[in-house]
Amino acid sequence: MKKKTMVELHRLTVEQSRVASKLPVTLVLDDVRSEMNVGSIFRTADAMGIEHICLCGITPTPPRPEIHKTALGAEDAVEWSRHASATDAIEMLREHGYTICAVEQVHGSVSLERFDVADGRRYALVLGNEVKGVNQAAVDIADVCLELPQRGVKHSLNVACTAAIVMWHFATRPIVTNEA
């Protein structure tokens, strides 16, 4: 097997990406503190065709060198907005018809592999701080909490890894995109 060249990959330009069809999925980053985690999430969001990222609370915003270091320019291709808190972003998204999914370990959570992505529905995925997780106030107003099944001695994954797994789950399900 031979590796594909950059030309053979047929990548979109930033301008083409901005007008391309996206998944009806928005990420809500709730007090994610690491610029490198934010950059990694931007890069994966671009790869998965995520429509938007809400950067909330203490979450750093572009342009920042450490975000760019891991995003590799995806911070210019994925639409994003700044919000004072995750609950502010969630309330705005709910008004626009999003189903709010907090990714957190809680009593009554739904294991990710058992979560069915509904056709035609828009989703907001709330991801939390590297140490404290999703703020309880955001968990309280979520429609559902999704949990990743785990087997090891550690009780959680890095937020950028978690984001990638959850985005993959949504990106590989047959959901209707936001094409006009």
Buried (B, 14 or more C-beta within 10 A) or exposed (E): EEEEEEEEEEEEEEEEBEEEEBBBBBBBBBBBBBBBBBBBBBBBBBBBBBBBBBBBBEBBBBEBEBBBEBBBEBBBBBEBEEBEBBBBBBEBBBEEEBBBBBBBBBEEBEEBEEBEBEEEEBBBBBBBBBEEBBBEEBBEBBEEBBBBEEEEEEEBBEBBBBBBEBBBBBBEEEBEEEEE
